[in-house]
Amino acid sequence: MRTIKFRGKSTNNGKWVYAELHGLGMDLFNECVNEDTIGQFTGLRDKNGQEIYEGDIVQFDYITTLGKHRIGLSFEVKWCTQEGCWVGWDGFVENTLQQTHKMFVVKGNIYDNPELLKGDIK
């Protein structure tokens, strides 16, 4: 059975709270969270093994066939209902994450680090 996990920012202290969905209930968190920040775990991990959640900001980080290290575009992780998969959205194009998630690194999220989508990631 797969685990369905969510996270959201606590309204008490601003920290991230993680919870699993059990049964049919949506009583996910023991403390109050800001509903606008709730995001689902995609089931994917980045190249460093970090879990990727809806609302995360990921960046291409890969080695070319010639052995050169490259860092590329940044994307917001979203669910695409039309395609039925998790995608990286750069404001113009949706790129599926299922096949390329091992080339991404989680750099932050849209709630704590919205400036990362402006293209100034280091």
Secondary structure, DSSP 4 states (H G I P E B T S, - for coil): ----EEEEEBTTTS-EEEEE--TT-----SS-B-GGG-EEEEEEE-TTS-EEETTEEEEEEEE-TTS-EEEEEEEEEEEETTTTEEEEE-SS-EEESTTTGGGEEEEEETTT-GGGGGT---
